[in-house]
Amino acid sequence: MKLADKVAIVTGGASGIGKAIVTRFFDEGARVVVADRETGAAEALAKSLGTGSFSVALDVTKQESIDRLVAVVAERAGGIDVLVNCALRSFASLVLPANVGPHGSLPPPTL
Ligand SMILES: NC(=O)c1ccc[n+]([C@@H]2O[C@H](COP(=O)([O-])OP(=O)(O)OC[C@H]3O[C@@H](n4cnc5c(N)ncnc54)[C@H](O)[C@@H]3O)[C@@H](O)[C@H]2O)c1
């Protein structure tokens, strides 16, 4: 167990890559904090892991939300050993026009 007794925060941990990291870290013995703005999914995942892990509501775009996360984890877990940042919109949603979904067809190039 590479992460035995370590406290690890995973932002964006409720789904996708973050969720996979949460699960792997838990399997490696960490106490994992699932920090995500999707609070229902984050709480369900933390509960499914069991003892020692928990979720905290987080919006990484808001400093006060980040400050609260750090304070809550420090109080509940006694410190922070690892931070993994996965919270963000998917890359596709950042580069594609708002009316084109990640799996939609791209508009023709303007040459
Ligand atoms: N999936 C890929 O192939 C891929 C490849 C390269 C990079 N990435 C990057 O990795 C990251 C995660 O990708 P993913 O595919 O797992 O995405 P995802 O959408 O499955 O998961 C992102 C998670 O972040 C949370 N989130 C979004 N905005 C948030 C905010 N403001 N505050 C707190 N939580 C927030 C979402 O609720 C979600 O649980 C993204 O930044 C993405 O751009 C993904």
The ligand as a Gaussian input file, in Angstrom:
#p B3LYP/6-31G(d) Opt

LIG

0 1
 N      -10.722000      12.771000     -20.710000
 C       -9.631000      13.016000     -21.432000
 O       -9.322000      12.322000     -22.415000
 C       -8.706000      14.143000     -21.043000
 C       -7.497000      14.281000     -21.723000
 C       -6.620000      15.301000     -21.348000
 C       -6.967000      16.164000     -20.325000
 N       -8.155000      16.016000     -19.697000
 C       -8.458000      16.961000     -18.652000
 O       -8.560000      16.257000     -17.410000
 C       -9.560000      16.887000     -16.607000
 C      -10.626000      15.866000     -16.199000
 O      -11.176000      15.320000     -17.381000
 P      -12.366000      14.269000     -17.293000
 O      -12.493000      13.670000     -18.642000
 O      -12.177000      13.368000     -16.138000
 O      -13.603000      15.275000     -17.058000
 P      -15.016000      14.980000     -16.348000
 O      -15.930000      16.026000     -16.898000
 O      -15.405000      13.541000     -16.442000
 O      -14.719000      15.276000     -14.809000
 C      -14.473000      16.580000     -14.390000
 C      -14.966000      16.687000     -12.959000
 O      -14.655000      17.999000     -12.526000
 C      -15.782000      18.538000     -11.861000
 N      -15.744000      19.991000     -12.007000
 C      -15.893000      20.715000     -13.132000
 N      -15.799000      22.021000     -12.860000
 C      -15.587000      22.108000     -11.522000
 C      -15.397000      23.204000     -10.645000
 N      -15.436000      24.479000     -11.090000
 N      -15.182000      22.966000      -9.334000
 C      -15.146000      21.691000      -8.870000
 N      -15.338000      20.600000      -9.651000
 C      -15.548000      20.822000     -10.973000
 C      -16.988000      17.924000     -12.548000
 O      -18.164000      17.970000     -11.706000
 C      -16.486000      16.503000     -12.802000
 O      -16.776000      15.638000     -11.700000
 C      -10.127000      18.054000     -17.431000
 O       -9.434000      19.219000     -17.059000
 C       -9.778000      17.649000     -18.850000
 O       -9.671000      18.791000     -19.670000
 C       -9.019000      15.036000     -20.024000

